[in-house]
């Protein structure tokens, strides 16, 4: 972790690995999301693309807790 960020320096890598492990599927709603480089229909709006973009969050809302089950 850097002194200016609560996230570990390898956060991008950790996040990517967790998304891969989840098969790009939201663990809350079960939605299959867009994988990097995956083409989406041209008529999709920015809002729709964002709705299908998987994000990584901390269940306990503590960004310094990067345990896999969090």
C-alpha positions as CSV (number, residue, x, y, z in Angstrom):
1,X,0.0,0.0,0.0
2,X,1.2,3.5,-0.7
3,X,0.9,6.1,2.0
4,X,-1.7,8.0,-0.2
5,X,-3.9,5.0,-1.0
6,X,-5.7,2.5,1.2
7,X,-5.4,-0.1,-1.7
8,X,-2.4,-2.4,-2.1
9,X,0.0,-1.5,-4.9
10,X,-1.1,-4.6,-6.9
11,X,-4.8,-3.8,-6.6
12,X,-5.4,-3.9,-10.4
13,X,-3.9,-7.4,-10.6
14,X,-5.9,-8.6,-7.6
15,X,-9.1,-7.2,-9.0
16,X,-8.5,-8.8,-12.4
17,X,-7.8,-12.2,-10.9
18,X,-10.9,-12.1,-8.8
19,X,-13.0,-11.2,-11.8
20,X,-11.5,-14.1,-13.8
21,X,-12.2,-16.4,-10.8
22,X,-15.8,-15.3,-10.8
23,X,-16.0,-15.9,-14.6
24,X,-16.9,-12.3,-15.1
25,X,-20.2,-12.8,-13.2
26,X,-21.5,-10.4,-10.5
27,X,-21.5,-12.2,-7.1
28,X,-24.4,-10.1,-5.9
29,X,-26.9,-10.4,-8.8
30,X,-25.5,-13.1,-11.0
31,X,-25.2,-11.0,-14.1
32,X,-22.6,-12.1,-16.7
33,X,-20.6,-9.1,-17.4
34,X,-18.4,-7.9,-20.3
35,X,-14.9,-9.3,-20.4
36,X,-11.9,-7.1,-21.5
37,X,-11.8,-6.9,-25.3
38,X,-15.3,-8.4,-25.7
39,X,-17.4,-6.7,-28.4
40,X,-20.8,-5.4,-27.4
41,X,-23.7,-4.5,-29.7
42,X,-23.2,-1.1,-31.4
43,X,-26.6,0.1,-30.2
44,X,-25.6,-0.3,-26.5
45,X,-25.5,3.1,-24.7
46,X,-22.7,4.1,-22.4
47,X,-25.1,3.4,-19.5
48,X,-25.8,-0.1,-20.6
49,X,-22.1,-0.8,-21.1
50,X,-21.4,0.5,-17.6
51,X,-24.2,-1.7,-16.2
52,X,-22.4,-4.7,-17.7
53,X,-19.0,-3.7,-16.5
54,X,-17.9,-5.8,-13.6
55,X,-16.4,-3.9,-10.6
56,X,-14.6,-5.2,-7.6
57,X,-15.8,-4.1,-4.2
58,X,-14.9,-5.0,-0.6
59,X,-17.8,-6.6,1.2
60,X,-16.7,-5.0,4.5
61,X,-16.0,-1.6,2.7
62,X,-12.5,-1.6,4.0
63,X,-10.1,-1.2,1.0
64,X,-7.1,-2.2,3.1
65,X,-8.7,-5.6,3.6
66,X,-7.7,-7.5,0.4
67,X,-8.4,-11.0,1.6
68,X,-9.9,-13.1,-1.1
69,X,-13.1,-13.7,0.8
70,X,-13.7,-9.9,1.2
